[in-house]
Amino acid sequence: MSSENPSPSPANQTAPGRNTPSDRGAPRLRIVVPCYNEEAVLPETCRHLEQLLTALCREGGIAEDSFVILVDDGSEDRTWGLIEEQADNRSLFRGLRLSRNRGHQYALLAGLETADGDAVISIDADLQDDLGVVEEMIQAYRSGDDIVYGVRRERASDTFFKRITAEGYYKLLAVMGVDLVHNHADYRLMSRKALDALKQYNEVNLFLRGIIPTLGFRSSKVFYDRKKRQSGESKYPLRKMLALAVHGITSFSPVPLRLIAALGVLISFASTLMILWALGVRFFNADAVPGWASSVIPIYFMGGVQLVSIGVLGEYIAKIYLETKRRPRYFIEATTGSDTK
């Protein structure tokens, strides 16, 4: 599918006071593909990626020693076997297997930290992200951009529910002060400089979509239309999408904690009004049954608020607990392909 250049904006312009980087040569490209139970779609994905790299090498857009890194996130099907077959039969593929399922973000990070190229593109294995904009990403990199975001033009391929919830999610995170690229997931190009900076982030609560915009290097966007999944099932059902949404908010924003404090002030004000109303009933309305409303309403209301507040505080405390343990984020069980580290 075709892509279009975005109009000039702070996201794709060189910041004032910075020198515009000179044109870079053809990069040693690495394409990182996280895979979890992808045996249904992986052969077709590899075929498309091989065609892409072959064409880019022939045109001189990338170096000849570019290749794809397939990261198996502890799959339970034949995904790793297929990766081994691709790496054994084609020099364009390398394989990386995690010791257990750690989740998409950790599998992606493992590939990014392993990749040794000049530029690295991350893309999902389901063939929904348009490979047609890879050349545009590389052109942006060669012009000096260190991060190039793949951004969806619109969400026509999504269900009504997913489209509404996704738009609401981006708006909510914006209100919370989280700096996300709208309609961008994990389809992006990163230069070696950006990757080296990313390696300095050691948190266990990993949310790459929020971390990478904070790096601050020169960036741009390429726009594309997302395709429908050709086979297999989505690895992000509603439960995981909600968990990712909560994780994104609590990993980057203290606003929920501040909202609790604001809610406490409002409840104190409401409680004062309730006290005044109860006193009015007691002294000026002899026919009213005193005590019931003024007791039951505050008890239920305060009980609900306290449970919600404790839950929010617990989410933040759990993140602190995980960070202080400093456990390794993943272990690499096996590699395949001659040049994979």
N, C-alpha and C positions, 0 to 999 in steps of 0.2 A: 504494500500500500504506500501511497505517496506520503511525504511529510512536508511540513511547512516551517519556515523560519519564524520564530516569535518576534513580535514587535519589540523595539528597544525597551528595556526595563532594567531596574536595579539588579535583577537576577542574571542578566546576560551582558552586562556592560562592565568594563574595567573600572574599578573604584577610583575616585579622584586621587591623584597623587601617586598612583602606581604606574610603572612603566609597562607598556604593552609588550608581552613576550614576543620574541621573533618566531618566525614560522619553524615548526619542528619537522623533523624528518619522519619517514615511515616508522611507526612504533612497532616494537615487539609486543604483539597483542596477546592477551590471555582472556578467554571467555569463561567465567565461572558459572556453573549450572548446578544449584542444589537439587538433589533428587531424593524423593521418599516414595517408595512403592510406585515407581514410574515405568514398570516393564511394558505397559500397554502403549505408551507414547514415546519411549526412549529411542527405539530404532529410527523412527521418523524424525525426531528432533536431531539426532546425530547426522542424518542424511542432509537435512537443511543446513546445519552448521558447517558441515564439510563443504557443501556447495558455496556457502558464503565466504569461508576463509580462502578457498581455492580461487574464487573470483577476485577477492581483494588482493591476494598475493600477485595474481596475474596482472592486475592493473597498477601494481606498485603502491597501493594504499597502505599496506602493512608489510612488516618484515617476513621473510620466508620461514623463520623459526617460530612463528605464532602458533598457538594451539589452544585447545579447549580442556578445561579441568572439570570433570564430572565428580561431584561430591555426593557420596551415598550417605544419607543421614540415618544409618541403621535400619535400612529397609527390610521388610519381612518377606518380600517376594524375590524375583530373579533380577532385580535391578543391578546388584553388584556383579553378578555373572555376566550380564549384558555389557556393563562397563568394562570388565576385563576383556571381553571379546573385542570391543571397539578399540581398546588400547593395544591389544595384540595384533590386530589386523590393519590398523590405520595409525600412522605417525602423528596425526593431528589431534589425538585424544590421549589424555592422562586421566587416571582415576585416583580418588581419595575416599577412603571408607572410615567413618567415625565408629568408635567402639560401641556406641548405642545411639538410639534416637535422642537428639538433643534439641530438635526444633529447627525451623527454617532459618532463623536469624543466626544461630550458632553454626549451622552448616555453611551458610553463606560467608560468615566471618572466617571459618577455617579455610575456605577456598581463597578468600582475599588475602589472608596472611601467608598462604603458601605460594601464591602467584608471584613470579619474579619478573614480570614484563615491564615495559615502559608505561603501558596503559592496560587497565583491566575493565572488562565489561561484565556486569552481573545480570543474569536473566533467568527466569523460571523455566522449568523443563516442559511446560504444558503447551508450548507453541502459541500462546495467546498474545505475547508481546511481539510487535512487528519487527522482524529482522531487517526490513527494508530501510530503517533509519540508522543502522549501524555505521554505514558509510558517512552519514551526516554527523554522527557522534565523533568519528575519527577526524573529519574535517575540522570540527570545532576544537578538538584536542590539538591538532596541528597548528591551529591559529592562536593557541595559547591558553585555552580553557583547561582547568585542572579537574573540574567535575562537570559532566554533562548529564542532565536528568532527562529520562524518557517520560513524557507526560501524556496522558490520554486526552484526546480532544473532547470527547464526550463519553457518556455511559449508556449508550443505546443498547448495547449487548447485555447489560445487567437486567435483572428482574426489578420490578418497581420497588419492592421492599429494599433490595440491596442498594439501589440508586439513592433512595431517600435517606437511608441510614448512613451511607457513605458521605453524602453531602452534609448531613447533620454532624457527623464525626469531625470533618475538617473544620466546620464552623465552631464546634465546641472546643477543639484544641486551640484554635485561634483566640477564642475568648480566654482560655486558660494560659495563654502566653507561650504556647509551644510553637516553635518555628518549623513548620512542615511545608514541603512543596505540594501545592494542591494537585490532586489526581495523579500523584507519583507514588509508586510502590518501591520496588527494588531494582528496576531496570535503569541502569546508569553506567556511565564510564567514569573511571577515576584514574588520575595520573599517578606516577610513582610518588611524587611529592605528597599528594593527598592521602595515598595509602600509608606512607610512613607516618603521617600525622595521626591517622586513624589508629595505628598500632599503639599509640600512647594512651588511648582510652582503655582502661583496664576494668571497667565495671562489669559485674556479673549480670546485672539486669539490663540486657542488651536490647536496644531499640534503634537500629541503624538508621531508620527513616528520620529519626529525630537528631541523632548524633551528627550525621554527615553535613547537614546544613550549617551546623555550628563551626565547622572547620574554617570557614571564612575565605577560602581560596576563590579565584575567579571561576565563575560557573556560567552555564547557559542551559537552555532547554531545547529539546526537539519534540515535536508533537506527532502522535500517531493514533490510529484507530485500533483498539484492542479486538482481537478475534475471539470467536467462540472456541471453547476447549474441544479438540478433535476426538479425544478418547480419554478413558480413565475418569477419575473423580477428583473434584477439588479437594485440596488438602487444608482448606480454610472454611470449614462449616461455621454455622452461626456461633457455636460455643467458642471456637478459637478466635473468631473475629471480635467477639465481645471481650475476650481475655486480652487480645492485642490492644483494643481500644483503652481498656483500663490501664494496661501496662504503659502505654504511651503517655497517658496523662500523669500517672503517679511517678514515672521515671524522670519527667522533665519539668513538672509544674508544682509549686507549693500552693497554688491557688485554692485547691480543696481544703487545705488546712486553714487558710485565711477565711474561707467561707464558713467554716465551723465557728470561728471566732465571731464573725459577723452575725451568724445565726444565733449565737449565744446572747449577743446584745439585743437582737430583735425579740427573743424569747423573754428576756428580762423585762423589756418594755411591755410585751403582751401580758406577762404575769402581773405587772403593776396594774394594768387596766383591769385584769380579772379580779384582783384584790379589791379595787375600787367598786367594781360591779357587785361583788359579793357583799361588801359592806352596805351598798345601796339597797340590795335585796333585804338584808338583815334589819335595817333600821326604817325603811320607807315602804315596804310591801309586806303587810302582815299575812296575806293570803298565800304567798309563794312558799313552796317547800324549800326551806333553806338547806344548803350544804351539798346537795347531790351534784348539780352541774359544776359548781365551783371546785368539787373534789375529783369527779370522774374525768372531766375534760382535760385538766392539766396533767393528771396521772398518765392517761393514754398518750397525750401529745408529747410530754417530756420523755416518756419511755421510748417512743418511736425515734425521737430525735437523738437520744442517747445511744441507741443501738446503731443508727446510721453513723454517728460520729465515731463511735468505737470502731466500727468497721473500716472507716477511712483511715483513722489513726493506725489500726492494725496493718493495713496495706503498706503504709510507709514504714512501720517498724519491721515488718517482714523483709522489706527491701534492705533496710539497714542491717538486719541480721545476716542476710545472704552476703552482703558486701563485706562485712567484717570477717566472715569465715575465709574469704579469699581462696576458695576452691578453684581448681582448674575449670575452664569453661568447656573444654572438650578434650578428648584423646583420639589420636589417629591410630586406627588399628592396622590398616594396610594401605599400600599405594600400588599403583600399576602404571606402566608407561616409563620409558627409559629416562626421561628428564624430570619426573616429578620428585620433589624434595620431600 
